Amino acid sequence: MSNPSARSSEELPIFDAVVIGGSYAGMSAALQLARACRSVLLIDQGQPRNRRAAKAHGCLGWDGVAPVQILEVGRQQLLAYDRVQWLTDEVIEATGSVERGFAIHCASDWRYQARRLILAHGVVDQLPNIPGLAERWGETVLHCPYCHGYEICGTQIGVLIASKAEALAQVKALSQWGAVTAFHAGTLSKDDVRRLSGELEGIGVTLEESALAGVTGNAILNLADGSVRDVEALFVHPETCLASDLATRLGCETEDAGCITTDSAKQTTIAGVFACRDAARFAGNIALAVGEGALAGVAAHRSLLGLLP
Ligand SMILES: Cc1cc2nc3c(=O)[nH]c(=O)nc-3n(C[C@H](O)[C@H](O)[C@H](O)COP(=O)(O)OP(=O)(O)OC[C@H]3O[C@@H](n4cnc5c(N)ncnc54)[C@H](O)[C@@H]3O)c2cc1C
């Protein structure tokens, strides 16, 4: 493709749909549109959320396969459709409406038009600022026991409690997979630590009084008082935020948690704009991303046909 940014807006390439984010959800949406013989452009920055994990689990047919491999197989299958195009780039602006069409502007200055827009750009995880944590993310610092718990079943597991309110549920859930010790990041008051300690003791779990100060080795937890605890893995509950603010700038409503509001067809509150998986609901996995992407792709197609209310 030649760079279309130099052309006037009427001449810009126009696609039936542009999908922003070419990972599990985005590719799945594009596949439905491709199979309906529609033209689709996927624009992807290449930063899927689970890129730090060596293997992905819990997705039927792909259990134990590397994320990069799952995505590459999907990409090859998709690119076999002659009306699908792929661009490795970042979308920095998307404007327009279903009546006028949507204009998409990329960081490289490439510009496109789309009749429908699918937001599948996912989220960004914001880990607690504890030395050594980020470096082990997806390896021995984990977020989801359904994705990575089975491999460490029956071992010593650490959990960094996210908040007073969530602590009990976090610890109870993880106890299914191993012997849990709870840690805190030093953001709780002494009173809260004491109270929580009592509550967790009630279900047989110890809360370390001293705050977690760093992670070394595989998963050696260094506490502020100088002591260390060795665990097989540490589970944390990161804050997540949308990987892009395109939705809010398009005028789409978001939920209190920050994810994009969608209806049962995955259409946002702006007609012609669809959003799927992690961007549209923060807790997610590959199977759900593929499922919701398919929903969004079919809905975008039905919208093109004027069949969506
Ligand atoms: C450490 C870790 C391990 C995980 N392990 C598993 C597992 O084992 N099994 C499982 O089922 N789930 C796992 N998950 C969850 C899974 O990764 C997500 O649910 C899934 O990736 C969501 O898919 P998605 O398509 O919505 O978003 P993503 O996979 O995050 O993809 C979004 C894509 O959009 C791109 N993008 C973002 N902004 C823009 C922009 N402005 N322009 C262009 N492109 C953009 C990104 O670069 C990225 O490629 C894990 C998550 C984490 C954090």
PDBQT file of the ligand as one rigid body, heavy atoms in Angstrom, charges set to zero:
ROOT
HETATM    1  C1  LIG A 401       0.342 -11.836  32.268  1.00  0.00    +0.000 C 
HETATM    2  C2  LIG A 401      -0.950 -12.291  31.653  1.00  0.00    +0.000 A 
HETATM    3  C3  LIG A 401      -1.116 -13.612  31.324  1.00  0.00    +0.000 A 
HETATM    4  C4  LIG A 401      -2.323 -14.043  30.761  1.00  0.00    +0.000 A 
HETATM    5  N1  LIG A 401      -2.485 -15.368  30.502  1.00  0.00    +0.000 NA
HETATM    6  C5  LIG A 401      -3.629 -15.795  29.945  1.00  0.00    +0.000 A 
HETATM    7  C6  LIG A 401      -3.817 -17.182  29.675  1.00  0.00    +0.000 A 
HETATM    8  O1  LIG A 401      -2.948 -18.023  29.961  1.00  0.00    +0.000 OA
HETATM    9  N2  LIG A 401      -4.997 -17.570  29.126  1.00  0.00    +0.000 N 
HETATM   10  C7  LIG A 401      -5.995 -16.685  28.810  1.00  0.00    +0.000 A 
HETATM   11  O2  LIG A 401      -7.031 -17.109  28.293  1.00  0.00    +0.000 OA
HETATM   12  N3  LIG A 401      -5.842 -15.355  29.061  1.00  0.00    +0.000 NA
HETATM   13  C8  LIG A 401      -4.680 -14.896  29.607  1.00  0.00    +0.000 A 
HETATM   14  N4  LIG A 401      -4.532 -13.562  29.882  1.00  0.00    +0.000 N 
HETATM   15  C9  LIG A 401      -5.619 -12.630  29.520  1.00  0.00    +0.000 C 
HETATM   16  C10 LIG A 401      -5.525 -12.300  28.021  1.00  0.00    +0.000 C 
HETATM   17  O3  LIG A 401      -4.210 -11.886  27.695  1.00  0.00    +0.000 OA
HETATM   18  C11 LIG A 401      -6.485 -11.179  27.658  1.00  0.00    +0.000 C 
HETATM   19  O4  LIG A 401      -7.779 -11.433  28.160  1.00  0.00    +0.000 OA
HETATM   20  C12 LIG A 401      -6.556 -11.049  26.128  1.00  0.00    +0.000 C 
HETATM   21  O5  LIG A 401      -5.250 -10.735  25.624  1.00  0.00    +0.000 OA
HETATM   22  C13 LIG A 401      -7.549  -9.969  25.717  1.00  0.00    +0.000 C 
HETATM   23  O6  LIG A 401      -7.570  -9.913  24.329  1.00  0.00    +0.000 OA
HETATM   24  P1  LIG A 401      -7.901  -8.559  23.578  1.00  0.00    +0.000 P 
HETATM   25  O7  LIG A 401      -7.878  -8.898  22.133  1.00  0.00    +0.000 OA
HETATM   26  O8  LIG A 401      -9.121  -7.932  24.156  1.00  0.00    +0.000 OA
HETATM   27  O9  LIG A 401      -6.698  -7.557  23.938  1.00  0.00    +0.000 OA
HETATM   28  P2  LIG A 401      -5.131  -7.721  23.770  1.00  0.00    +0.000 P 
HETATM   29  O10 LIG A 401      -4.739  -9.140  23.596  1.00  0.00    +0.000 OA
HETATM   30  O11 LIG A 401      -4.505  -6.988  24.910  1.00  0.00    +0.000 OA
HETATM   31  O12 LIG A 401      -4.810  -6.980  22.396  1.00  0.00    +0.000 OA
HETATM   32  C14 LIG A 401      -5.013  -5.617  22.185  1.00  0.00    +0.000 C 
HETATM   33  C15 LIG A 401      -4.169  -5.224  20.966  1.00  0.00    +0.000 C 
HETATM   34  O13 LIG A 401      -4.486  -3.881  20.588  1.00  0.00    +0.000 OA
HETATM   35  C16 LIG A 401      -3.283  -3.153  20.361  1.00  0.00    +0.000 C 
HETATM   36  N5  LIG A 401      -3.533  -1.710  20.539  1.00  0.00    +0.000 N 
HETATM   37  C17 LIG A 401      -3.780  -1.019  21.690  1.00  0.00    +0.000 A 
HETATM   38  N6  LIG A 401      -3.980   0.288  21.419  1.00  0.00    +0.000 NA
HETATM   39  C18 LIG A 401      -3.866   0.415  20.083  1.00  0.00    +0.000 A 
HETATM   40  C19 LIG A 401      -3.948   1.525  19.202  1.00  0.00    +0.000 A 
HETATM   41  N7  LIG A 401      -4.231   2.761  19.636  1.00  0.00    +0.000 N 
HETATM   42  N8  LIG A 401      -3.733   1.321  17.880  1.00  0.00    +0.000 NA
HETATM   43  C20 LIG A 401      -3.460   0.072  17.403  1.00  0.00    +0.000 A 
HETATM   44  N9  LIG A 401      -3.368  -1.023  18.196  1.00  0.00    +0.000 NA
HETATM   45  C21 LIG A 401      -3.570  -0.848  19.516  1.00  0.00    +0.000 A 
HETATM   46  C22 LIG A 401      -2.313  -3.733  21.387  1.00  0.00    +0.000 C 
HETATM   47  O14 LIG A 401      -0.975  -3.438  21.045  1.00  0.00    +0.000 OA
HETATM   48  C23 LIG A 401      -2.656  -5.226  21.292  1.00  0.00    +0.000 C 
HETATM   49  O15 LIG A 401      -1.942  -5.884  20.287  1.00  0.00    +0.000 OA
HETATM   50  C24 LIG A 401      -3.350 -13.113  30.484  1.00  0.00    +0.000 A 
HETATM   51  C25 LIG A 401      -3.173 -11.767  30.811  1.00  0.00    +0.000 A 
HETATM   52  C26 LIG A 401      -1.995 -11.357  31.405  1.00  0.00    +0.000 A 
HETATM   53  C27 LIG A 401      -1.834  -9.911  31.787  1.00  0.00    +0.000 C 
ENDROOT
TORSDOF 0
